[in-house]
Amino acid sequence: MDNTVYIRLRHKIQAKPNQQIKVGDIAQIVANEQIANEIKPIILHHLNMADQSIVVIDLIHVVKEIRKVNSHFDIETIGPNQTIVEVLYKKRKFRPALFFGVWLLLFFGASLTIMNFHEDVSMREVHQRLFKSITGLADDHPLLLQIPYSIGLGLGMILFFNHVFRKRLNEEPSPLEVEMFNYQQDLDNYVIMHENKESIKKINDD
């Protein structure tokens, strides 16, 4: 029987408190069906309160636990060397007052930012000059330009972020989503380096 086992760790999984993390949970396994069924139930970690919200399981730990079951398996590893286990605790109840307060804060903050920017670049004077250049008339409130500009500003924000509420306009990710993805990647790399016990070793000179 072919004893070769191909293992590819998942980048991240989500689990509940006090759950047992098994090989089949964190890894994709390609092997003889009998061998795969033997490997998948192997327990790697039991989540507890000391783990808090994140646990990193290293590939070396996975290989060691598989070797304990059967040392004759020929293990071939592919892909990432760690899996991040995110512990999901009960979500806090939705608080309308808090949501409304945050919404107001963001709304007025964004409004003030836009108004301050327009004041800095003298947008009103620009519209006045454009209106005079186009029509030859002087107008302190060129609404013919200001109203379409305001509408276009809102539509431009929608196109830029590629969302109308929760609905995506197309499959292309927005710049904000790309930045959030890059931030999450950096955060995951930080967690792997600082939460992975296998990658940290202290040597005492005693």
N, C-alpha and C positions, 0 to 999 in steps of 0.2 A: 504494500500500500504506500502511496506517495505521502510522505510526512511533511511536505513543504506547506508553510502557512504564510500567506501574505497579509500584512496588517497595515492599515492606514488609519491613523488617529483622526478623529474629528477635531476641528479647531475649537469649538465651544459647544457645551451642552447645558441644559437647564434641568435642575433636579429639585426635589422637595426636601425639607429638613428631615433628618433621621432615615433617609433613603440609602440603600446599599448601591454603590456604583460598581457595575460589573463590566467585564471586558466588552461584552456585546453592546453595552450602552455607549461607550466612548470610541469604539473602533469599528471600521468596516473590515470584515474578514473574508478572505478568499482561500478556501481549502476544501479538502474532502469533507463531505457532509458530516460524517461521523466525528471527524476531528473538530470541525467548526462547532458542532453541538457540545463537544467536550470543553471547548475554550470559552464560549460565550458566557456561561454561568459563573465563571471565576470571579470572586469578589475582590475588588481592588481597594475599596475604601468604604467606610461607613460614616456618613455625614453626622456631625454632632454640633452642639452649640459653640464649641471651641473653634470650629472652622469658619464661623461668622458667615460671610456672604460669598466668598470665592475660595476655591481649592484648585490647585494645579496638579495634575497627575502626569508624571513623566513616563516616557516610553520605556526607560530602563526598568522602572517599577513594574510595568506591564509585562515585560519580557521575563523578569524574575519570577513573577507569580505564575506565568505559563510554564516556566521551567520546573517549578515545584510540582506541577501536576504531571508533566511528562517531559523529561529532559531530552527525549529523542526527536522532538519536533525541530524541523529546519525552518527557522523564523526569518522571513524577509520583510523588512519594514519600508514603507513608502510614505512620503509626505511629512507632515509636521511631527515634531518630537514631543510635544506637550498637548494636553487637552485642558482647557479651562472649564471648570464645573461652576456654574453660577447657581447659587442656592436661592430659590424663590420662596420668600416668606409671604404671609398673607398681605394683600394690598390694603392700604388704608382706604377708609370709606371716602367716597366723593364728597367734597365740601363745596357747595355752591358759592358760599360767601368768599372762600379763599380763591376759587376760580375766577369769580367776578373781580376781586381785588387785583389779582395778577393781570387779568385782561385789561383793566383800566390803566394799570401801571405801564404795561407795554404799549397800549394805544396812545396815551398822552406822551410817553417817552419818544415813540417813533414820530409823532406829530411835531413835537418840539424840535427834534433833530432835523426834520425836513424844513421846518420854518426857519430855523437858525441857519441852515445851509443856504436857503434862498436869500436870506438877508445878507449873508456874507458875500455872496456873488452878485448882489443887487439885481435879482431876477426881475423885480418889478420894472426897474429902469430898462432892462434889456427888452422886456415885452413892449414897453412904451416906444422905444426906438424902432423895434421891428414893425410895430403897428404903423408908426409914422412913415417908415420907409416904404411899406406896402401900399398904404392908403393915401399918404400925404396929409393925414389929419392927426392932430395932437389930441391924445386922450389919456387922462390920468388913470383910468380904469379900463384898459383894453380887454374887455371880457371876451371879445371874439378870439383872442389868443389864449387868455388865461383859462377859460373853461375847457377847451380841447386839451390844453396842456395838462390840466389837473386830471382829466379822464385818462389821458395817455400815460400819466405817471402811475395811476392805479393799475392799468392794464399791463404796463411794463413790469411792475412788481409781480403780477400773476405769472407772466411769461417767464420771468427770471427764475422764480422759485418753482415753476412747473406744477403748481397745485392750485385748485380751487376748492378750498376747505380740505377735505380728505381725498378728493378725486384728482388723480394724476392726468395731466394733459396728454403726455406721451410717455414712452418707455425710457427716454433719455433722463438720466439723473440730473437733478438741479445742482448748481454750485454749492448750495447749503448741504445737500445730501453727500456730496463728494467730500466736503470739509468734515462733516460728521463721521464719515467712513474713515478718513485719515486719522481723525482724533481717536476713534475706537481702536484702530490698528495700533496707534502709539500707546494707548491705555493697556491693550492686551499684551503688548511687548513688555511694558513696565511690570505688569502683574506676573508674567512668566519669569522675569528676571528676579523679582523681589519676593514672590510668594512660592516659588518652586524650591523646595528644600534640597532637591537633588543638585541644583546648580550653585548652592552656597555651602561652603565648607570652611570652618574656622580651625586653624592649626595653632595649638597652644605650645609654647616653648617650655612648659613645666617639665 
